[in-house]
C-alpha cells in the first residue's frame, strides 16, 4: 500500500461495490481519510446512516461527477489512492443513450487520469468488466476504451509518480440490476424467463471482488489488468438453485448480450501471465514480471466462461445467493 495510513477516495462510492469496499477498507487499510465521491445526495445521506463520521472519523462524503474535471481536481487534493468504480453500466440504457455513457465511462476516465496526475495521487485502480473483452455492446466498448486509457495513463504521467492499473472481473452476485434479484422477484410468478439455456457467466461475490481489488492495489506497479480466477455458472443451474419448482420460458438473447462471457482474448493472452489466483495482462513495460514470476499463457489461450475449468455446483450457487 502507498502509505501506512493512506487517504483513499472511491468514485461511485454509494453503489453496491462502494458500500462493501468502504466496510473492508475501514477494517483492513486503516485510512487517514476515506472519501466517498458520488453524484447522488440521497444515496450519500443513506450511506452516512450506515457509516457516520461520528463513529468512523475517517469518513468523508464528497458530492461530484466524474464528468466534472474541476470538481475532481478539488476532490483529489491530498489523496493517495483512488478506486474508480463510477460508471453507467446498464446495457439497454447504454444502447439508447450512447453519448451519456461515453461522457461518463470514457471522458470521465480521462478526467480521473488528469486529476490524479496533477494532484499527485500515487495509485489509481479502475474497475472494469468482462464485457470489455471483445465487446459487442456500447457499455463494453466504453469500458474497453476506459481500460486502454488507464493503462496508457502510465505513459501519460511522464515524470510524475502516479500509477494506473485495472481490475476486470465478471458478474457480481446480487448487485443492483443483476439476474439474481430479478429471478427472486419473478419466482413469485412461478415462471422464470431464460434468455438461452446454454448461457454461461463468470460469477463472483462482492466480498471476493473487494478483496481482489485491495490485493491488486498492493501488487500493482502500473499498467496491469488484473483478472481473478473465478468460477462459471450456467443460467439453467442458477434458475434451478433459486426456484427449482418454477417453470422456465426461453425468451431469446437480448441485443448486445453474449451467449458466453470473455475476460481474456487470444490477442491479450500474448501479454498475459498466470498465477495461483489470477491472470495478469501486462500493458506497460515497467510492470512486466521478472523471469520465473508467473507462467506465461500459451499461444491461443483465452479465458471464457464456457471453457472455464472451475464451475459452481447447485449447492455452491445456493450458498452464494442465500437461497
Buried (B, 14 or more C-beta within 10 A) or exposed (E): BBBEEBBBBBBBBBBBBBBBBBBBBBEEBBBBBBBBBBBBEEBBEEBBEEBEEEEBEBBBBBEBBBBBBEBBBEBBEEBBBBBBBBBBBBBEBBBEBBEEBBBBBBBBBBBBBBBBBBBBBBBBBBBBBBBBBBBEBBBBBBBBBBBBBBBBBBEBBEEBEBBBBBBBBBBBBBBEEBBBEEBBEBBEEEEBBBBBEEBBBBBBBBEBBBBBBBBBBEEBBBBBBBBBBBBBBBBBBBBBBBBEEBEBEEEEEEEBBBEBBBBBBBEBBBBBBBBEEBBBBBBBEEBBBEEEEBEBBEEEBBBBBBEBEEBBEBEBBBEBBEB
